[in-house]
Amino acid sequence: MNLPSTSNPLAGGGRGASAVDAVDRTGKLIYGFLRRIPTWVLWLMVVVWTIPASSLFLNSFRTRDAQRSSGWWESFTEGGWTLGNYSEVLGTEQTGGLARALVNSFAIAIPATVIPVAIAAMAAYAFAWIPFRGREWLFIVFVSLLALPNQVALLPLLQLYAGGAHWTIPGTEFTLTLFPDFDLAGGATAVWLTHTAFALPFAVFLLHNYISSLPGELFEAARIDGANHVTIFWRLVVPLSVPALAAFTIFQFLWTWNDYLVAITMIGANGEAWPATIRIASLAGEFGLREHVLSAGAFIQAGVPLIVFFALQRFFVRGLLAGSVKS
């Protein structure tokens, strides 16, 4: 008895099959070539990639005249390195004022990191382990906010912070205040509130994947012992979720510390509240007369994220894989 063929419909020597085979062979050749690249070639690429950053770092210790008269590689023979650029950018407002800007950056980054982590952890636990009506729909709506471009919401939020939100009921003269005017525009509060709102959907999504993968037997045993949801959250969920919490903390701190767009939109021309990113952009001054201090300011600003990353790096990989495998 003749059985129907179960082979691939493209595998008949036709033009479509040969095209697919050619693409497949090309992919295998490229993949094999990349796998055979020696390790020393990869390290060479790393060295080449770090040359621009290294040159900026060396120039941050050179005077303005030295930077303009010779290349950074000549500094090894010329010498004359100085800490003057760093002292200048950390000085007064006229010469840089980066020290105050760093304090403003901390005033933005710390609340914008701690608050969304705390709220998202509690929300993720509720979505994962507390049954309530409409939980799935609410989670879908909440996570779908990830598709909303942050830039679209900047100006409406600025108007909200500057004058509040009011709605006049049609056909009447009665105005309902939906959000009072707290006069938040122009300060650090408006910036970290905005970062908190933008970070919550991704934070809930990331932490929910991890918390939902925790063994359910732990929660059942805790309930048998009389623990309520608050006790379970603080005694079980938080200690077990440290890798995921640390991973998001790194991401969120880097995003808020290095942010420029949200800060310049919400703070505007209020120079006293500028974070380090805005202050560094203005270090060169008019006509670029002090462009030689830009590299020093950039490395001062980049030092804090590096400290945070290396302090929490042992949790980083585990946090990235949060919830990807269930045991």
N, C-alpha and C positions, 0 to 999 in steps of 0.2 A: 504494500500500500504506500502510495506517495504521500509524504507529510508536507505541509506547507513550510516554506523556508522561513527561518527566524533570523536570517542574517541582516546586516545593516543595509537599508535600501540604497545607500550611497555606494556600497561596495559592489560595484558591477563593472568596474573598469571605465565608468563614465567620466565625464569632465568634472562633475562635482566631487567624486571620490578622489580623483588625482589632485585636485586643488586642496582638499582637506589633508591629504597625505603630505603634500608639499609643505603646507603650513606647519603640520605636526613635526616633520623632519627638521624644519628650520628652528622651531622652538627647542627641540632636543639638542641641536647643535649649539645654539646660543647658551642653553642651560649648562651643557657639558663644558663649554669654554669658560663660563664664569666660575664653575666649580673648580677648574684647574688653575685658576689664578693663584700664584704663590702668596703666602701671607706677607712677605716683605713688600710686595707691590701694594697691598692694602695699607700697610703702615706708611709707605711712601705717600700715598694719597692723603692719609691723615696729616702728615707733616706739611704737605703742600697746602692743605685746607686751613691749617692753623697759622700759616705765614702772615696773612693780613692782620689777624688779631694780635699776633706777636709784634708786628711792626707798630701797631697802634699803642701797644703797651710800652714799647721802648720809647716811642715819641712822647708819651705822657711824662717822661722824665727829662725831656730836652727843652731847651728854651725856644722861644719863637724864632729867633735868628737862626739857630741851628737847624730847626725843622725846615726853614725856607732855603737854606744854603746848601744842604747836603742830604743824602738819603739816610734812612734809618740804619742801614747796614754799616755806615761809616761811623756810627756812634761807638762801635767797639774800639776803634783806634783813636777817635777824637776825644772820647770821654766827656767831661763837663756835664754829667748828669746832675739833676737837681730836683728837689721836692717843691720847687716854687709854684709849679702848676697846680699841685694838689692844695697847697695852702691858699692859693688865689681863689680856687673855686669853692673852698670851704669858708671863705672870708665874708666880707660884708655884702650887702645887696648890690653895691656898685661893682664889685669885683667877682661876683658869682652868687653868693648866698645859698650854696647847695646844702649846707648843714641844716638850715631851717627847712628846706625842701624835703630833705630826707625824713625829718620829723613829720612833715605833712604826709609823706608817702606811708609811713607807719600808721598814721591816724586813719588812712584810707584802707590799707591792705589788711591790717589786723581785724577790724570789724567785718570787712568784706570777705574774710576767710572763715572766721570763727562762727559768725551767725548762720551763713548758709550750710555749713557742715552740721551744726547742731540741729537746725530745723529739718534738713534733709534726712538726717539719721532717724529722727523720730517719725517723719513721714514715711520713710522707706520701711520701717518696722511695721507701721500701721497697714501699709499696702500689702505687706508680705504675710503677716500673721494675725491680723485682727479682722475678722469677717464683719462686714457691714454692707448695707444695701447700696448698690451703685459703685462699689469699690473698683471694679474693672473699668467702668466708663470714666470714672474720675481719674484713674491712673492714665488711661489713654489720652484724655484731654490734657492732663498735666504734662506728660512727656511730649505730646505733639507741639508744645510751645518751643521745643528745640528747633522746629522748622521756621520760627519767626526770626527774621533778620534783626539783630540788635540795633542796627543803624536806623531802622524804621521807627523805633520807639523812642529815640533820643529826644527829638524836639517835643513830642507830646509830654514826655516826662519832665522836660525842662519847664514847659508851661504849667504843669501840675505843681512843681516845686515853687514856681515863682508867684502864681496867683491862686492856687487851689483849683478845685473842680466844682462848678456850680451848674445847676440845670433848672431852667425856668419851665414850669409845667405849662404845656400849651393851653391857650384860652384863659389863662389866669396870670396874675402878676406875682404869684408865689414862686420864690426861688429856693430850691433845695440844695443845700451844700453837701456834696458828695465827699469832698476832701477839703479840709480847711486850709487856709493860707498860712503855712508855717514859716514862710520866707526862707526856704532851704537853699535856693539857688545862690551860687557864688561861694559855697562852703564845702568842706570835706564830707559833711553828712549826705549831701545829695549824691556824691560820687559813690560812697560805699553802699548806700541804699540801692542805687542803680545796679551796681555789680552784684549785690545780693539777689535782686530780682532776676537778673540774667543768668545767674549760676544755679538757681534752684532746680530747674527742670533737669539739667544734666546731672546734678548731684543726686537727685532722687532716683534717676534712672540707673546710675552707677551703683549706688549703695543698695538699691532694691535687688539688683542681680546678685549681690554678695549675700545680703541678709536672708533672702529667700532660699539660698542654697545651704544654710545652716541646718544641722540635723533637727528634725521635728521632735525627736525623742527628748532632747534637752528641755524644750519648752513644756512638753507633757509632764516630765518629771518635776519641773519647777511648779507647775500648776497643782500637781498632787501635793506638793509640800506647802501649798497655800500662797504662793507668790502671785502678785497681781502683775499687770502689764508694766507698770512703772519699775517694779523690782526686777522683772525679767529684762527689761531694756537696759537698766544700769548695771546689773550684776552679770548678765550673760551676753547680750548683744554687743554692747560697747567694747568689752575686752576682746571678744572674738572677732570684731570688725576693725581692729586697729590697722591691718594692712590696707583695707579699702579706704578708711578714713585718712590715713597718711598719704595715700596716692592722690586723693582728691585735694587734700590740703596743699600738696606741692603744686598741683596744676593751678588751683585757684589763687594761691599766693603769687605765682609767677604771672598769671594773667593780670591781676590787679596792680602788682608792683610795676610792671612794664607797660601799663595802659597809658595811652596818650589821648585817644579820641574822646572817651567818656569824660576824662578829667577836664580837657579844654572846653568841652561843650557845657558841662555843668558849672565849672568855676569861672570861665571866661577871663575877664581882665583883672580879677582880684589876685594880684601877685602874691599877697601874703599867704594865700591858701594853695599856691601852686605846688604840686608834687615834684619829685626829682625829674621826671620825664619832660615836663614842660620847662622847668628851669634849665635843663641841659640844652634844650632846643634854642634857648635864648642866650646861652653863654657867649656865643660868638659876637654878640652885640651888633650895632649898626655897622654896615659895610664890612663885616667879618674881621674886625681889627683884633679880636681875641680868639680866633679859631684854634690857636695852639693849645687852649685849655680844654677843648672838647673831649679829647681822648682821656684826659685825667678824670673829667666828670663822668664819662661813660663807665670807666672801670670802678669808680667809687659806687656808682649806682648798681653795677652788676655784681658787686661783692656780696650783697645781702642774699639775693636768690641763690648764689652758689653755696653759701653757708647752709641755707635751708635745704637745698637739694642733697648735699652730702650728709647732712645730719639725718635725713629721712630716707636715704637711698636704699637701705636694707628692706624697707617696706614697699619700695616703688614697683618692682617686678611683680611681687605677690598681689599688690593692689590692682595692677593692670590686668591680671588674669582673674580678677575677682568674679566668681560666679560662672566661669567658663567651663568648669568641670565639676560634676557632682559625684561624690564618693558614695 
